[in-house]
Amino acid sequence: MKITALKTFAVAPRWLFLKIETDAGISGWGEPVLEGHAETLAAKCAELGDFLIGNDPLRIEDIWQMIYRNGCYRGGPVLMSALSGVDMALWDIKGKHHGVPVHDLLGGRVRDRIRSYCWIGGDRPQNLVESARALQEKGYDACKMNVCEELQIVARHHEVDVIVRRVAELREAVGADMDFALDFHGRVHAPMAKILLKELEPFRPLFVEDAVVPEQMDTLADLSRSTTIPLCTGERLHSRYAFKQVFEKRAASVINPDVSHAGGISEMVRIGHWAEAYDVALAPHCPLGPITLAASLQVDALCHNAFIQEQSLGMHYNQGADMNDYLMPESQLVCSDGYLDIPKGPGLGIELNEDFIIAQAKIGHRWRAPVWRHKDGSIAEW
């Protein structure tokens, strides 16, 4: 079997799908997305086609190493997101070739389903109580929210009080029956992070994500030692080599790598198993499309330390199309009683609606991250 073509599809709301075709008539799908950079990733996938066409798609690790090591410059969000999409598609092909799900090719599943959570509140947190109660009615017992808007490197204590009051109201409304994770999203800097974490401890969040940006790994390690809240990092780290300092510095007790950014299924499984050696929990990041979620669920099936899975159904970004719109009815990813089943069909275990994908790709998208500014006119973290 040989690879014959790589085709990309930029589709609403902000995703990029990749189809790898073979001369055996078997195709695989991946999601080489980097939010806000779909055109860049499409160009990178086209470049990779120069190396991949004519290769055996079943030699996944050899192809992974070729893409990663060839050309001197390794890693980074663009290369690793493109590699991620290729890796997913190759595993999809291999599973279909053998007639088994990806997790069966990698040792077999350790679970049948996994707990899942949805987003509430949007970029700037609002309608939190209403949104959380709506999720509870659908059977969810976990959610995640952005905890704050723009914060200066040293913020006013009044702004801290607003955040604390917001979280307190949510906890009072949902009680102890619903967990919520809090995403600082890199908006909180070191001078305020310790203060804010201390104030939020009584509300027992499931974890706090990106308490500071990952470039501040020493600070994150210090914060982990100073708070009772589990701290999480990983969505902006792009390979096992980036996670090395997380583990060695004991910087986080939860990691959330993204299968579309961190090297695909191959690398995610390596990262997940490595985390287990440090007793670090795995909560894969996935505010993306159905291919990324299906690939994440294959990872969840293989990593004993995976405990919860993010997914984007109904997320505030999903304008123009939602996750299941791209799947055939019989393979839609549905959360039941707060859990997602591990797909058991061949490959990634999903069947895509290719006609809908082609139609949406003709419309395309030019999604960009918003530009935020502080009151003094300086750029703020989004």
Secondary structure, 3 states (H helix, E strand, C coil): CCEEEEEEEEECCCEEEEEEEECCCCEEEECCCCCCCHHHHHHHHHHHHHHHCCCCCCCHHHHHHHHHHCCCCCCCHHHHHHHHHHHHHHHHHHHHHHCCEHHHHCCCCCCCEEEEEEECCCCCCCCHHHHHHHHHHCCCCEEEEECCCCCCCCCCHHHHHHHHHHHHHHHHHHHHHCEEEEECCCCCCHHHHHHHHHHHHHHCCCCEECCCCHHHHHHHHHHHHHCCCCEEECCCCCCHHHHHHHHHCCCCCEECCECCCCCHHHHHHHHHHHHHHCCCEECCECCCCHHHHHHHHHHHHHCCCECCEECCCCCCCCCCCCHHHHECHHHCCCEECCEEECCCCCECCCCECHHHHHHHHHHCCCCCCCCEECCCCCEECC
